[in-house]
Amino acid sequence: MSKPIEVLHVDDDESILDLSAAFLEENHDLLSIHSKLDVNEALEYLETSEIDCIVSDYDMPGLNGIEFLERVRKTHPDIPFILYTGKGSEEIASRAISKGVTDYLQKGMGSEQYELLANRIDNAVAQRRSEQRASKIERWLIELAEETTNILWIFSADMDDVIFINSAFDDLYGIPIDRLRDDPLAFLDATHPEDRQQVAQAVEQLRSGQTVEIEHRVNKSEDYQRWVYVQGKPIRNDNGEVIRIVGFITEITERKEREQQLQKFQRAVESSGHAIYCTKPDGVIDYVNPAFEEITGYTAEEAIGENPAILQSGEHDEAFYENLWETILDGDVWDDEVINEHKDGKQFVVDQTIAPVTDESGETTHFVAVNTDITEQRAAERELEIHQTAIDNAHAPLTLTDPHKDNNPMVYVNEAFEDLTGYTEAEALGRNCRFLQGDSTDPETVARLREAIDNEEPITVELRNYRKDGTQFWNELSVAPVYDADDNLIRYLGMQRDVTDQKERIQELQRQNDRLDEFATVVSHDLRNPLNVAEGWLQLAQDECESEELSHVEGALTRMEVLIDDLLSLARQGETVTDFESVELTGLVEQCWATVETTTASLAVEIDSTTSIRADTSRLKQVLENLMRNAVQHGGPHVTVTVGELDDGLYIEDNGPGIPAEDRSRVFEAGYSTADEGTGFGLSIVDRAVSAHGWTIHLTESEAGGARFEVTGVNSDGFSSSERVGGLGGGGE
């Protein structure tokens, strides 16, 4: 091992650290020892430094060695960790192993223990680096395999072991990869009996260090109807020895079929949907089929006698067409995509195959071109690429599963899924999403999810899931079926959303509500009871005698009762409104005014009689009643209270003395009041109810100099243009 090894050694005995560092670094050039006396200091160092191995004592102050190991494994699950302790026991060793320790070594006497420790460090780091290299190579191979439809394979030099082969082999050859791993030459059984000798000879050529290229038929389950092109090549070391054999396999069934079709084209071209034309050896068109006329816009009379150059779009350079003619003049089949131009100037894409036709003497008499219009296909593929890019870059964690495979495995996950769960794409693919579930996952929710999937119905549920590191999170999972153009189910799309914070907020709000309910119960019971008793005794006292002092007591008790009512109202109010309904505004305003105790004040309503809004009726009544009482209480005996409409809300104003500008910022504070009789909670209740609707309240001055309260934001939150029954501004149903 030539790369230096950075070792973090943690022990509460400084002399042991110094001795270990001195011996290990002096006798092992590659070892670099970083000594720490404290676990917390070691953890901080680990977060900022590249460490290859950790050596730790067990018995230390604060966190012991196993607790230190648990902390390390949360952030560095694969770093080698050696428990090097003088306090050895089977129990400690067993616990260390269960927590993921790499090695367990008991301190001893003499220099031999450091040699043993150095060997353990070397072995652990070497194994980790080897696994990392192997993992990187495997990842490269998997990425390469995902980018090609071909079969990629790597065999040992004697072809007795399969080092790598991608999943495309199963389908093309009709036998599972596991069988090939058990018997590397099992592909011979999937080869057509007439081709096996040829393939066996190719195997011997590869073993002897030769490069081979062959074509043959495969897949017994499909009557050997599939054709493959196989290329194999030996890989040699610096000494020229063959160390591996690599190659690829491409399915050429379609090409073989096209060759056969070309031999029979005279019987099929007329009914073919492909644009087919024939040219003489000099390149002049002498035949076109009906599909050619339809696809290109040229009639037979217009095309015959012309060169195929009439279809050129200018999208291909001269070298492209030179290669085309060179290929067919050499007697080979040309097969490629070509961008052509319709007679009307519109471009279209064709999958073009051109092959020579020879007579009995082998002389080329014609060239036949078969053109398949794939314009829509390519456009669809480009659209699909755009969609794929959008999915890959989506911030929401997304998965695709295959309902046609056992256990509905995941066939795609994006990076956001990896970030959310901690599982890499390689770890997730091929597994059912259930692997994210655990002991705390609600089985009834899982059953509902499974039933919806079985019935091909979209569903959204909240599940407690587990990340790779074992941490729990609440997952809002939405699953929907995906269909192709023929309405066949092809995939399930899953979208995940981490709603842990939201769930915790809801739970905290519930706890707060419970505390508020408890408070309201105490206020309602423990304060009202003695208040009722006091009012009863006061009534008896007033019946026996008249006293000005008793009237003061009655006033104080009345004020206490109002205070209790306001406190209960504040305690029982929610932070948000969820029960919206249509409320006819004019009727509610008049109903609220009837509850205000006044004989001389008056009400003016400047609201269209048909106007309705979406609100919580009881909370809206609190707003109106408290603002009306506030106006009567502060505006004088003959005050006029006006309720009217705004573009995005409503206002309540009076013609009283108003509220000084310096006091307006405090009027909504709980307990603040400028009136002797006021509790100071009325406007606080108003502010709470308005905010719960998502609205805003603002205090200003009316034209008459009184107080004006404007409630705004109603159009954006409290109203719905599609649901409101009249809406502010008039109108009606």
FENJO-V907275 format. One record per residue. N is the residue number from 1. RES is the residue in one letter. NEAR is the number of other ideal C-beta (glycine too) atoms within 10 Angstrom. Layout:
n-><N;N>
res-><RES;RES>
near-><NEAR;NEAR>
This chain:
n-><1;2;3;4;5;6;7;8;9;10;11;12;13;14;15;16;17;18;19;20;21;22;23;24;25;26;27;28;29;30;31;32;33;34;35;36;37;38;39;40;41;42;43;44;45;46;47;48;49;50;51;52;53;54;55;56;57;58;59;60;61;62;63;64;65;66;67;68;69;70;71;72;73;74;75;76;77;78;79;80;81;82;83;84;85;86;87;88;89;90;91;92;93;94;95;96;97;98;99;100;101;102;103;104;105;106;107;108;109;110;111;112;113;114;115;116;117;118;119;120;121;122;123;124;125;126;127;128;129;130;131;132;133;134;135;136;137;138;139;140;141;142;143;144;145;146;147;148;149;150;151;152;153;154;155;156;157;158;159;160;161;162;163;164;165;166;167;168;169;170;171;172;173;174;175;176;177;178;179;180;181;182;183;184;185;186;187;188;189;190;191;192;193;194;195;196;197;198;199;200;201;202;203;204;205;206;207;208;209;210;211;212;213;214;215;216;217;218;219;220;221;222;223;224;225;226;227;228;229;230;231;232;233;234;235;236;237;238;239;240;241;242;243;244;245;246;247;248;249;250;251;252;253;254;255;256;257;258;259;260;261;262;263;264;265;266;267;268;269;270;271;272;273;274;275;276;277;278;279;280;281;282;283;284;285;286;287;288;289;290;291;292;293;294;295;296;297;298;299;300;301;302;303;304;305;306;307;308;309;310;311;312;313;314;315;316;317;318;319;320;321;322;323;324;325;326;327;328;329;330;331;332;333;334;335;336;337;338;339;340;341;342;343;344;345;346;347;348;349;350;351;352;353;354;355;356;357;358;359;360;361;362;363;364;365;366;367;368;369;370;371;372;373;374;375;376;377;378;379;380;381;382;383;384;385;386;387;388;389;390;391;392;393;394;395;396;397;398;399;400;401;402;403;404;405;406;407;408;409;410;411;412;413;414;415;416;417;418;419;420;421;422;423;424;425;426;427;428;429;430;431;432;433;434;435;436;437;438;439;440;441;442;443;444;445;446;447;448;449;450;451;452;453;454;455;456;457;458;459;460;461;462;463;464;465;466;467;468;469;470;471;472;473;474;475;476;477;478;479;480;481;482;483;484;485;486;487;488;489;490;491;492;493;494;495;496;497;498;499;500;501;502;503;504;505;506;507;508;509;510;511;512;513;514;515;516;517;518;519;520;521;522;523;524;525;526;527;528;529;530;531;532;533;534;535;536;537;538;539;540;541;542;543;544;545;546;547;548;549;550;551;552;553;554;555;556;557;558;559;560;561;562;563;564;565;566;567;568;569;570;571;572;573;574;575;576;577;578;579;580;581;582;583;584;585;586;587;588;589;590;591;592;593;594;595;596;597;598;599;600;601;602;603;604;605;606;607;608;609;610;611;612;613;614;615;616;617;618;619;620;621;622;623;624;625;626;627;628;629;630;631;632;633;634;635;636;637;638;639;640;641;642;643;644;645;646;647;648;649;650;651;652;653;654;655;656;657;658;659;660;661;662;663;664;665;666;667;668;669;670;671;672;673;674;675;676;677;678;679;680;681;682;683;684;685;686;687;688;689;690;691;692;693;694;695;696;697;698;699;700;701;702;703;704;705;706;707;708;709;710;711;712;713;714;715;716;717;718;719;720;721;722;723;724;725;726;727;728;729;730;731;732;733>
res-><M;S;K;P;I;E;V;L;H;V;D;D;D;E;S;I;L;D;L;S;A;A;F;L;E;E;N;H;D;L;L;S;I;H;S;K;L;D;V;N;E;A;L;E;Y;L;E;T;S;E;I;D;C;I;V;S;D;Y;D;M;P;G;L;N;G;I;E;F;L;E;R;V;R;K;T;H;P;D;I;P;F;I;L;Y;T;G;K;G;S;E;E;I;A;S;R;A;I;S;K;G;V;T;D;Y;L;Q;K;G;M;G;S;E;Q;Y;E;L;L;A;N;R;I;D;N;A;V;A;Q;R;R;S;E;Q;R;A;S;K;I;E;R;W;L;I;E;L;A;E;E;T;T;N;I;L;W;I;F;S;A;D;M;D;D;V;I;F;I;N;S;A;F;D;D;L;Y;G;I;P;I;D;R;L;R;D;D;P;L;A;F;L;D;A;T;H;P;E;D;R;Q;Q;V;A;Q;A;V;E;Q;L;R;S;G;Q;T;V;E;I;E;H;R;V;N;K;S;E;D;Y;Q;R;W;V;Y;V;Q;G;K;P;I;R;N;D;N;G;E;V;I;R;I;V;G;F;I;T;E;I;T;E;R;K;E;R;E;Q;Q;L;Q;K;F;Q;R;A;V;E;S;S;G;H;A;I;Y;C;T;K;P;D;G;V;I;D;Y;V;N;P;A;F;E;E;I;T;G;Y;T;A;E;E;A;I;G;E;N;P;A;I;L;Q;S;G;E;H;D;E;A;F;Y;E;N;L;W;E;T;I;L;D;G;D;V;W;D;D;E;V;I;N;E;H;K;D;G;K;Q;F;V;V;D;Q;T;I;A;P;V;T;D;E;S;G;E;T;T;H;F;V;A;V;N;T;D;I;T;E;Q;R;A;A;E;R;E;L;E;I;H;Q;T;A;I;D;N;A;H;A;P;L;T;L;T;D;P;H;K;D;N;N;P;M;V;Y;V;N;E;A;F;E;D;L;T;G;Y;T;E;A;E;A;L;G;R;N;C;R;F;L;Q;G;D;S;T;D;P;E;T;V;A;R;L;R;E;A;I;D;N;E;E;P;I;T;V;E;L;R;N;Y;R;K;D;G;T;Q;F;W;N;E;L;S;V;A;P;V;Y;D;A;D;D;N;L;I;R;Y;L;G;M;Q;R;D;V;T;D;Q;K;E;R;I;Q;E;L;Q;R;Q;N;D;R;L;D;E;F;A;T;V;V;S;H;D;L;R;N;P;L;N;V;A;E;G;W;L;Q;L;A;Q;D;E;C;E;S;E;E;L;S;H;V;E;G;A;L;T;R;M;E;V;L;I;D;D;L;L;S;L;A;R;Q;G;E;T;V;T;D;F;E;S;V;E;L;T;G;L;V;E;Q;C;W;A;T;V;E;T;T;T;A;S;L;A;V;E;I;D;S;T;T;S;I;R;A;D;T;S;R;L;K;Q;V;L;E;N;L;M;R;N;A;V;Q;H;G;G;P;H;V;T;V;T;V;G;E;L;D;D;G;L;Y;I;E;D;N;G;P;G;I;P;A;E;D;R;S;R;V;F;E;A;G;Y;S;T;A;D;E;G;T;G;F;G;L;S;I;V;D;R;A;V;S;A;H;G;W;T;I;H;L;T;E;S;E;A;G;G;A;R;F;E;V;T;G;V;N;S;D;G;F;S;S;S;E;R;V;G;G;L;G;G;G;G;E>
near-><11;4;9;11;23;16;27;23;23;25;24;15;14;10;8;16;20;12;13;23;17;12;18;22;14;10;12;19;9;18;22;16;20;17;17;20;14;15;22;12;11;25;17;12;15;20;10;6;10;6;19;20;22;28;26;26;22;25;13;20;9;10;18;19;29;17;14;24;21;12;15;23;17;10;11;14;11;12;18;24;24;23;27;25;23;13;12;14;11;7;8;20;16;11;17;22;13;9;17;13;22;22;18;19;17;16;16;12;6;7;11;9;16;18;14;14;24;19;12;19;28;16;15;21;22;13;12;16;15;11;11;11;10;10;12;10;12;12;13;10;16;16;11;13;17;11;9;12;10;19;22;18;21;15;24;14;18;11;16;11;12;18;15;16;21;20;13;18;20;16;11;20;24;16;19;13;16;9;15;20;13;10;13;20;13;17;21;14;14;22;21;18;10;10;18;14;11;14;19;13;12;17;18;11;15;22;16;9;14;13;12;19;11;15;14;18;20;24;21;15;11;12;9;18;13;21;21;23;16;20;14;21;15;21;12;12;10;5;6;7;11;17;11;17;23;16;19;15;22;17;19;16;16;11;16;17;12;17;14;10;18;19;11;9;20;11;9;13;21;11;9;16;12;21;25;23;26;19;19;13;13;6;13;12;23;12;16;24;22;15;21;24;17;12;22;24;17;21;12;14;9;15;22;15;9;16;13;21;8;14;27;15;15;8;12;15;8;7;8;12;14;10;13;18;13;11;17;21;12;9;11;12;15;19;15;14;11;22;16;23;17;14;14;7;8;11;12;21;20;22;16;21;22;23;23;20;14;12;9;5;6;7;9;14;12;15;21;21;24;23;24;18;19;16;15;10;12;15;11;12;11;10;10;10;10;10;10;12;10;11;15;12;10;14;9;13;21;19;22;16;23;16;15;10;10;7;11;18;15;22;15;19;25;21;15;18;23;17;11;20;25;15;18;14;17;14;14;21;16;13;14;13;24;15;15;22;18;13;7;10;16;13;8;7;15;14;10;13;18;13;11;17;20;10;9;12;11;12;15;13;15;15;21;18;24;19;14;15;11;10;11;14;18;16;24;16;21;14;19;16;16;13;11;9;6;6;6;9;12;13;19;21;16;21;17;23;16;17;16;16;10;13;15;11;11;11;10;10;13;10;10;11;14;10;11;16;12;11;15;16;12;11;16;16;9;10;16;15;10;10;15;12;10;15;15;10;11;16;11;8;15;14;8;8;7;9;11;6;8;15;12;10;16;16;12;12;15;13;14;17;15;15;16;16;15;20;19;18;18;16;18;13;18;15;10;10;21;7;10;17;11;14;18;16;24;17;12;19;21;12;14;21;19;8;11;19;8;17;5;9;20;12;18;12;16;11;18;17;12;15;21;23;25;19;24;20;14;11;19;24;18;21;24;24;19;24;25;22;18;25;28;21;19;19;21;15;9;11;21;16;28;20;23;13;18;14;9;19;22;24;20;24;25;27;21;23;13;21;20;9;10;7;12;15;9;11;20;18;13;15;11;14;18;13;11;7;10;19;19;16;22;23;22;22;22;24;18;20;26;25;16;17;22;13;22;16;21;13;17;14;15;18;9;16;12;22;26;20;24;16;24;17;16;24;19;12;15;24;20;14;7;4;10;18;16;21;21;22;12;12;13;11;7>
